[in-house]
């Protein structure tokens, strides 16, 4: 399926969906809640949807990362171990997902996302300022980069929140700084996964590039707000997105069973 096989109205709609999704994603993660259903509604197969979504996600995460680097919010010279381990983790996850089912992870992921939301909600001082790091160097790169990168390559939803949480809890970053660095590693794992989808020939390039442009614009707007509004914006959005993602994943897994139960 090529992008011109759908109506111009659908193409325009997907562009603006990507703008909104990348705006949310650059602040709190979870932009796939908008883009994946939109791509499926446009007529793409599930495999094409996941591959094309990674393409537009690369545009958004790259835009936000570039903005943060230019504003000196990220010192990239200190992040190469994290980048390397994130790349390795995402590569392994992308390879493994082709041979294993992600059903178990889909069942338990809502619990992790609810825990993240509650953590930020019930701990108002979390990420308020920089603190002493619990892990650093290779140890942090392995956990905060490699493990989360593996998850992003294997499954993906909420990866941005997991990157940010790791920087806050383990590296001791404040919330705005953690969100900025999370986008760098999110870009790394997105790009790694995209490469594997490209080899599989599943990317719908026309639609994906239109959405990539939209994501680039939306992420730039979100990144500006991260640095200007900081914790007062990020915290409520992380809590909200975590809850919404949890409910959606629970519905995807158990919605039909619930409908049948209520019908009886």
C-alpha positions in Angstrom: 0.0 0.0 0.0 1.4 3.4 -1.0 0.5 6.7 0.6 -1.3 8.0 -2.5 -3.7 5.0 -2.4 -5.6 6.7 0.4 -7.5 9.9 0.1 -5.7 13.3 0.6 -8.0 13.9 3.6 -6.6 10.8 5.3 -3.1 11.9 4.6 -3.8 15.4 6.2 -5.5 13.7 9.2 -2.5 11.5 9.8 -0.2 14.5 9.6 -2.0 16.2 12.4 -2.4 13.0 14.4 1.4 12.8 14.3 1.8 16.4 15.4 -0.4 15.8 18.4 1.2 12.4 19.3 4.7 13.7 19.1 3.8 16.7 21.2 2.5 14.4 23.9 5.4 11.9 23.4 8.1 14.5 23.9 6.7 15.5 27.3 5.3 12.2 28.8 5.6 9.4 26.2 2.6 7.5 24.9 2.2 9.1 21.6 1.5 5.7 20.0 -1.9 5.7 21.7 -2.9 8.1 18.9 -0.8 7.0 15.9 -1.2 3.3 16.0 -5.1 3.3 16.0 -5.0 6.1 13.3 -2.7 4.0 11.0 -4.9 0.9 11.5 -8.0 3.0 10.7 -6.2 4.1 7.5 -6.1 0.5 6.3 -2.6 -0.6 7.1 -2.0 -4.1 8.3 -0.8 -4.6 11.9 2.8 -5.2 10.7 2.7 -2.2 8.4 1.3 -0.1 11.3 4.0 -1.0 13.7 6.8 -0.4 11.1 5.3 2.9 9.9 4.7 4.1 13.4 8.4 3.6 14.2 9.3 5.7 11.2 7.2 8.7 12.4 8.5 8.1 16.0 12.0 8.5 14.8 11.1 11.9 13.4 9.6 13.0 16.7 12.3 11.7 19.0 15.0 13.1 16.7 13.4 16.6 16.7 13.1 16.7 20.5 16.6 15.3 21.0 18.1 17.9 18.6 16.3 20.7 20.4 17.5 19.5 23.8 21.1 19.2 22.5 21.1 22.6 21.0 19.7 24.1 24.2 22.5 22.4 26.2 20.0 20.3 28.1 21.9 17.1 27.0 25.7 16.7 27.2 25.9 14.0 24.5 29.6 13.4 25.2 28.6 11.7 28.5 25.8 9.6 27.0 27.7 7.3 24.6 27.7 4.3 27.0 23.9 4.8 27.4 23.4 5.1 23.6 25.5 2.0 22.9 23.7 -0.2 25.4 20.3 1.1 24.3 21.2 0.2 20.7 22.3 -3.3 21.8 19.2 -3.8 23.9 16.8 -2.6 21.2 18.6 -4.8 18.6 18.1 -7.9 20.8 14.5 -7.0 21.5 13.7 -6.4 17.8 15.3 -9.8 17.0 13.5 -11.7 19.8 10.0 -10.3 19.0 10.1 -11.9 15.6 10.3 -15.3 17.3 8.3 -14.9 20.5 4.8 -13.8 21.3 4.4 -10.6 23.4 1.2 -11.7 25.0 2.6 -12.1 28.5 4.2 -8.7 28.5 0.9 -7.2 27.2 -0.8 -8.7 30.3 1.6 -7.3 32.9 2.6 -4.0 31.3 -0.5 -2.1 32.6 0.6 -2.9 36.1 4.0 -1.3 35.5 2.4 1.8 33.9 -0.1 2.2 36.8 2.9 1.9 39.2 4.7 4.7 37.3 1.7 7.0 37.4 1.1 6.3 41.1 4.8 6.9 41.8 4.8 10.3 40.3 1.4 11.2 41.8 2.2 10.1 45.4 5.8 11.4 45.5 5.5 15.1 44.6 9.2 15.7 45.4 10.3 13.1 43.0 12.5 14.7 40.3 12.1 18.1 41.8 15.9 18.6 41.8 19.0 16.7 41.0 20.0 14.1 43.6 22.9 11.7 44.1 23.0 8.9 41.5 22.3 5.3 42.6 23.9 4.0 39.5 26.3 5.5 37.0 28.7 4.5 34.2 28.3 1.1 32.7 26.0 -0.1 35.5 23.5 2.6 34.6 23.9 2.1 30.9 23.1 -1.6 31.2 19.9 -1.0 33.2 18.6 2.4 32.1 19.8 2.0 28.5 20.1 -1.7 27.7 17.1 -3.1 29.6 14.7 -0.3 28.6 16.0 -0.4 25.0 15.4 -4.2 24.9 11.8 -3.5 26.0 11.3 -0.8 23.4 12.6 -3.1 20.6 10.5 -6.0 21.9 7.2 -4.3 22.7 7.5 -0.5 23.1 4.4 1.2 24.7 5.5 3.5 27.5 9.2 3.2 26.8 9.7 7.0 27.1 8.2 6.9 30.6 10.5 4.0 31.6 13.6 5.9 30.3 12.6 9.0 32.2 11.9 7.1 35.4 15.3 5.4 35.2 17.0 8.7 34.9 15.1 10.2 37.9 15.4 7.2 40.2 18.7 5.7 39.3 20.7 8.6 37.8 19.3 11.2 40.2 18.2 13.7 37.4 15.5 16.2 37.9 12.3 15.6 35.9 13.0 18.0 33.1 16.6 16.8 32.6 15.4 13.2 32.8 12.8 13.8 30.1 15.3 15.4 27.8 17.8 12.5 28.2 14.9 10.0 27.8 14.3 11.4 24.3 17.9 10.7 23.3 17.7 7.1 24.2 14.1 6.8 22.8 15.5 8.1 19.5 18.2 5.4 19.6 15.9 2.5 20.2 13.3 3.8 17.7 16.0 4.1 15.0 17.3 0.6 15.8 13.8 -1.0 15.6 13.1 0.9 12.4 16.2 -0.6 10.7 14.8 -4.1 11.4 11.4 -3.1 10.1 13.0 -1.7 6.9 14.8 -5.0 6.3 11.4 -6.7 6.5 9.9 -4.3 3.9 6.9 -3.4 6.1 7.4 0.4 6.2 4.8 2.4 4.2 7.1 5.1 3.2 4.7 7.7 1.8 2.4 7.8 4.9 5.4 7.4 7.2 7.3 10.4 5.8 4.2 12.6 6.0 3.7 11.6 9.6 7.5 12.0 10.3 7.2 15.6 9.2 4.2 16.1 11.5 6.0 14.4 14.4 9.1 16.6 13.9 6.9 19.7 14.3 4.9 18.4 17.3 8.0 17.2 19.1 9.7 20.6 18.8 6.7 22.3 20.4 6.7 19.8 23.3 10.4 20.0 23.8 10.2 23.8 24.3 7.5 23.3 27.0 9.6 20.7 28.8 12.4 23.3 29.3 10.1 26.3 30.0 7.5 24.6 32.2 9.4 21.7 33.5 8.0 19.6 36.4 4.7 21.4 36.7 3.8 20.2 33.1 5.6 16.9 33.0 4.3 15.3 36.2 0.6 15.6 35.5 1.1 14.5 31.9 3.1 11.4 33.0 0.4 10.4 35.4 -2.4 11.0 32.9 -0.7 9.2 30.0 0.3 6.2 32.3 -3.4 5.8 33.3 -4.7 6.1 29.8 -2.2 3.7 28.4 -2.9 1.2 31.2 -6.7 1.3 30.5 -6.1 0.9 26.7 -3.9 -2.1 27.2 -6.3 -3.7 29.6 -9.1 -3.1 27.2 -7.1 -4.6 24.3 -6.4 -7.7 26.3 -9.7 -8.1 28.2 -12.3 -5.9 26.5 -14.1 -8.6 24.6 -14.3 -10.8 27.6 -15.7 -7.9 29.6 -18.3 -7.3 26.9 -19.4 -10.9 26.9 -19.5 -11.0 30.7 -21.8 -7.9 30.8 -23.9 -9.3 28.0 -24.7 -12.3 30.2 
